[in-house]
């Protein structure tokens, strides 16, 4: 892990150091050792991936817990919902905290809380432990999400979009790898409900040490306590683009929520595949493909991402519904891959647009609003789907859910086309040429230190 020796220096003026984005504020602390910007960037990308890894790791274990403690599928949905509710409450109260007290303190606290939740999972002895662990995990993810995303964008090189890109890749990749790794350990490893959490605990211990060494990019403004009140706000210049993109953000994350909450049940009921790996594999088909596509499509403009992504996602979901109706497991996996190809550009395009339009001093606030919509969409529809399964059955619920996702993506795509010229003008007004995340190809990230 690379680091450089840094003397204590005052806040760096914008545009005075090569390879720094114009709106990044780097505030070095008096600590003797600090990581380079490059090392800090990749450490935080790994940290975000691990947080989402930990979030998806319990999904393949729910059937195991259910057999151990004899609870209903509705309780599994409740455990899933507890995490999302805790995450959303934390985002509402503390989502912009890092804008006011600094990124590093918030990130250290978030990783320590995540470590506590991971240990609670490792030692879980009843359903109550699952609820407690998921709530603690939700608090940690809520604290970390906005701060990590904002810091990645703070640390990216000038005129680059790698911060938004890696946010999408790390989140989708973490969800996919977490689900499949957990499924493999459940199927083949000793201590299936503990081993993955002990491995995660070791990883988070290393991460918290690393976070202590990252450079600070925000100077505290003394308004930390004042910021701790429930709010979701978007600055006026970003609002029109935000409202246009909300349906797309909702559709992509709602689809992810369906796979995480009911993917295993769907594989068993509709396709008669009962292996513990099944739930993990469908998540990989969607989220893993999403992460890979975000990398491969990194040179797409925002307009291209917001057009091609929804078209691919709608096509994939349509094929997945056909697969469910015909009980074709191979068609379902292929359709999930196509939906994943659309998932990546749909979300990364929205994230690039909104963070590119956001001033640095309110970037975490905008990211918080994006993730409030995202996690509401990840959780609430999945919980409603869980309740609907009890009344209407899994097949009918799946068809209805899929159709809603298709309609939302269609609305977002049409809205993006309608407002494209306005967004382009707005981006040109707020951003340097080229606007971050809009047209410039992704450069190689370079350390700002000699």
Secondary structure, 3 states (H helix, E strand, C coil): CCEEECCCCCCCCCCCCCCCCCCCCCECCCCCEEECHHHHHHHHHHHHHHHHHHHHHCHHHHHHHHHHHCCCHHHHHHHHHHHHHHHHHHHHHHCCCHHHHCHHHHHHHHHHHHHHHHHHHHCCCCHHHHHHHHHHHHHHHHHHHHHHHHHHHHHCCCCCCHHHHHHHHHHHHHHHHHHHHHHHHHHHCCCCCCHHHHHHHHHHHHHHHHHCCCCECCCCCCCCCCCCCCCCCCCHHHHHHHHHHHHHHHHHHHHHHHHHHHHHHHHHHHHCCCCCHHHHHHHHHHHHHHHHHHHHCCCCCHHHHHHHHHHHHHHHHHHHHHHHHHCCHHHHHHHHHHHHHHHHHHHHHHHHHHHHHCCHHHHHHHHHHHHHHHHHHHHHHHHHHHHHHHHHCHHHHHHHHHHHHHHHHHHHHHHHHHCHHHHHHHHHHHCCCCCCCCCCCCCCCCCCCC
